[in-house]
Amino acid sequence: MPVLFFDIGATLADGRLEADGSLTLLPRPRVVAVLDSLREVPKGIISNPGTSEGAAASAAAALHEAFPGRFPDDGLVHWGPKNSRRLFDEAVASAAGAGAVEADECVFVGEDSQERAFAREAGMRTAAHPVFTLAVMENRPAFWTRIELPEGQELPGLEAVANEAEVVPVHVASERLVLAMATTRGVQTLERAGFTVDMRGHVEDTAAFLVRDNRPLQVADTFADTPSATRHAAETSLRATAVFGFVADELAGAATPPVASLGPAPGGVYLAAPAGTPVEDVHLPGAKPGHTERLLPDPALLAPRGGVRPAGLTAMAGDGLPSTRTIAAVRAAVTPDVLRGHVARISGIEPLVAGRPLKVRSRDASAEDNGRVVEALARRFQDLGLTVRLHPFRWRGHQLFNVEAEHRVTGADSTVLITAHLDSTAANGEFFDADGEPRLYDPAVDPAPGADDDGSGTAGVMAAAECLKALLEDGGAPTRNVRFVLFNAEEQALVGSKFYARAAAAAGDRIAGVFQMDMIAGRQQGSTPTVEIHSGSSVPGPVVSASDALGGRVARTIPVIDPEVTVQQVTGADDPAVGRSDHASFHERGWAAVAVSEDLFSTPDGAPGNGTRQYHTPGDTLHDQENSTDFAATVARSVTATALTLAGL
């Protein structure tokens, strides 16, 4: 009899670490049904609970609370790091008592492709999602699959079919194209329902990415007089081919087997990368922020677009402008000095914690200081009286955390999010070895202060939380929950916000709007202060107009804060920030979201932005002459005032 072993984090459940250190696990969609359909098959766990004292006991308690009676054999439960095959070998050995004699009678089910690779080294069979557990037991593989919706078919119809089949969506490209994982049995079900399916290769130990290219594309003159649809198809194909060729060349030798194209994607190409392939480290010439997006499997991805009901929840009486009271509170709390102080602590200018010697060298996801910054920010939120949770996830073997802090309102119909990303990178910097020879950026040891990207946005979120505390102490009473979220590993293909938004959707969160601040301090000297508001989304449905409305609120608030600032509101599928910051992870779920930034992207007529020129370099510090905390205060005040007004203050 086969023995099944499951990873917990992200595969079986989404985890939340409460302020008291306890762990809560919320089962992922379709997981319980899969477990119950295999009730008679022995099941175990292979999971890393962390190294803190009592972590394994806490994880075990949370597991049994979330999945009562479904993992009764403690002998099949294995805790520890999964950075080699060792723990998987131990699991195989333990399976003998449950009936499995050979390693290939053991199945590991886990979302992380590197962990699946280690399991296969140990001789186990693997599945990339619980939906494919039975398939792998029967030696039926899963494939990367492009699903086309013909006229007359809509996403809700595809959702209904997929949820009853061996199909797991990965990305919604448009109303007519979805990237998914599926078995041949799942493909047959889709085709019988009228969908067109293109199978692109085995999933096995690969992960999917979307890589975009913002460079102008030269299309052959032969397409000049063709219909626009034909020309668009040609441009899409040419861009996908060019991007894939560049990425494949850059990764030559780093990926065995090599990366594989999964076909054209919005603005670029989908690709499947073998475990451990550093796709996030590849930067196309002139690449803008967020050009690489990690794609996560999720059966709920095709759920009705727009997570808040009824439609129009974000609508408010009048013009939605902040009250005089809110404006005064924002001006008092969100100041250049306050922002400078927060940035100084998390970028290494001043000690991270007052009275202690440690200064931050880098917040890169691979750096030790990343976890220290998470702890410091969480403590500050707790000091403000907010309910704080850490949301764990894993990236390239690192245990990382998003930080969430919330003020809850009894009877609230929804939640307003004020967000930024807490990590940094200096991947565009120049580094040299001891002999003076150029070398690659080493994220584990090289400085990455990230004062603007995104220390400025993180400071804005912290100041917004301090402003809320002041308003509450002054008798203010919001009508909606206010949640502050700092995402980790944004620089690694938006992975932190991807995990967060996916978990929020599974938990049934009702989100009225998301305000993301990503790089708000950069302003070249002598330039016109310009704020960009990005609401463009490639995701179809009500999210488009809802995000535009949210962006409009910010645009109307900015002149109230500072009439000298130029507002550049960008929307539609041609928004250069589509899919390129953490707000996109919420668009993917149908929630209204905007990214507010300095003048980072070029204008529609091709003029360059006047934001920082120290993007992703060690020069991104508070001492950079293009880092303006005065300008950052204008942006942060505008976002804070708009968000708190939407929350009913």
Secondary structure, DSSP 8 states (H G I E B T S, - for coil): --EEEE--BTTTEEEEEETTS-EEEEE-TTHHHHHHHTTTS-EEEEE---SSTTHHHHHHHHHHHHSTTS---GGGEEES--SSSHHHHHHHHHHGGGT--SGGGEEEE-S-HHHHHHHHHTT-EEESSGGGHHHHHTT--EEEEEEE--TT--HHHHHHHHTTTTEEEEEEEETTEEEEEEEHHHHHHHHHTT-EEEEEEE-TTEEEEEEE--S-----GGGTTS-HHHHHHHHHHHHHHHHHHHHHHHTTTTSSS--EEEEEETTEEEEEEETT--GGG---TT--TT-EEE----GGGGS-S-SSSSTTTT--STT----HHHHHHHHHHS-HHHHHHHHHHHHTSS-SSTTS-----B--TTSHHHHHHHHHHHHHHHHTT-EEEEEEEEETTEEEEEEEEEE--TT-S-EEEEEEE-----TTS-EE-TTS-EE---TTTS-B--IIIIIIHHHHHHHHHHHHHHHHHTT---SSEEEEEEES-TTTTTHHHHHHHHHHHHTT--EEEEEEE-S--B--TTS--EEEEE---SS-STHHHHHHHHHHHHHHHHHHH-TTSEEEEE-STT-TTTTSSTHHHHHTTT--EEEEESS-S--TTS----S-S-TTSTT-STTSTTB-HHHHHHHHHHHHHHHHHHTT-
